[in-house]
Amino acid sequence: MPLSNKQKKIVEKFWKKLSAEKISADFYMDEDEVKNYIQTLKESTKPVPKSFYLILALIPILFFVFLEIGLRVFDYGYNLDQWVEVDEQRIGLNPDAPRRYFFSTKSVPESIKDVFLKDKPENSYRIFVLGGSSAVGYPYSPNGSFSRYVRDRLKLLMPDKQIEVVNIALTAVNSYTIKDFFDGVVEQQPDLILIYAGHNEYYGALGVGSQESLGNSPFFINLVLSLNKFKTTQLIRDLVKSILSIGSDEQIAEGTLMSRMAQNQSIEYNSDIFNAGIEQFRSNMNDVLENASIQNIPVIITTLPSNLADQPPFISRKTETYPAASEIFNEAVNEYQNGNFVQADSLFRFAKDLDMLRFRAPEKINNIIEEFGSIKNVHVVDAESLFASLSPNNITGDNLMTDHLHPNLTGYFEIGKLFVNKMINENLVDINSVEESLPESTDSLTRANFHFTKLDSVIADYRIKVLKNDWPYNDPNKKLPKNVLLNPLNTIDSLAYQVVANNMNWEKAQRNAAAYYLSNNDIESYLSQMNNLTNQFPYFEGYYDMVSSEMLKRKEYDTAYKYLLERYELLPSAYSAKWIGIIALSKNDFDTAEKYLLQSIELDNSDPQTSYNLAGVYVNKKQFSNALSYLDICLSLDPNFPGAKGLKIQLERIK
């Protein structure tokens, strides 16, 4: 008997779950009829095509693809590319690239703005410098970094090479940043890489104890860094940040970056988080150096000096396993005062390691750096031992340090010298064409010609005062206001104050200082200040034009000539060529005058003065026809040009 509609609905409900026998028995139906109807249902039920599942899987992927495209079209967020064009020929580190590592910090650190040519010249020797604030040259940045010493000394050692030392170090970053930057550095065909890093493994961006920490999982952190190239990642980060900020009063961040970056302020020696910082450094740097070895790129990495003798522990507390850091430090001081310097050195190092505020690299970091020397193409230098050897009783203190870990100018010179000497000893630079005595003498020449002004000195002094006015050197509640702490007394002090207070950038302060010296007719200081700018921005022709113009006004022709030549070599211009020619003419160097005046006319044929002076060259060369031709050009451009008509009349009589 056929199934009723009610029975069919029962079969439809259970046929995928129960057998025909079970359905017929439970609901008193004919088994054959149930089987026949189930067969009918099977035949009428078409299988879901595989394309359906494919489309289902593609929907979220397509959503994010179109979201990413939309975010890029509307230029959402920041450009986090590693490099950015500076001009048609040069690129440099993108000022927004540090935002890859700083999620909650509004003001991110800056590099010292080194640039390099997009297309590497055949005669170029290109070095990249990686690291944290000590590699930046704090508190003397930009011109006080050891990379400036390296660049200037290599120019003396390899005058036939185009030296490019590109410092992309950043304050408050660690090995995660170095690892993230490394592939971008390799793309730029470096001949050598210099690394000064390890102090920031705990409190640098993404460090295990940092305000910017993403946890202790290297896999997760590296995954986030790899996703930073997508605008969608920025959107998600911004949404998370907005959600977390709901209900909280947003305050403007105050204090130094150092004071703001330390979240976990008490990390015990040999604790899990302490060891996580050590392994973080070992793992990241090992990946970087192994990669460099595979790419056949030589690397020089150095151990890290710290202020041992004159820096008491910041946070000291006795634990079940170890004594308080301050107790050990006091023992070290006693041993030092008693002349037991070897024992004192050991105790100072132990006190540094017991200091629970981990701004200074533990001894284990230096041990790891020394082990890296076993990797092919990796060369280790020992700045830590060098500083000790240059310090009273072989214990580094304020003699070479400005604070707990940043070297003073002498210290930065010594680090630069250490790197260059290693390059020479390992044949990483070609100095075969240089006199045998020159390598050592270039050290003193580099120091003697070092570009560093009174303004730079005051800025550095103010930066250290501000640093030590804040935590952990000082109770934040007892901080002095900047204007009271720094107390600027003159124009240079005031400019330095503006820089340190972040109200004026370094470049503008340098220009204002130069203008101040010029207004007071202090030409020597003016030139020193402008040399500072051309040293920092050697590719910017405007500064050469500025100086040469001022010197020409004051009839300082020899000085103007130097800057005009440098400007011309950087990028020829009608103005620089004209004045090189005019000054050469005044010195009776007629061949040079002719060359540059013709070049000036080729670049700009609308200046009557150039044609007039070129006529003067040909008068002195007794090429009167050429002289008359250029006088005619001069008068066609300016019929009343002084002296042109009279000179033409004289030449026509001679002719």
Disulfide bonds with the S-S distance in Angstrom:
none
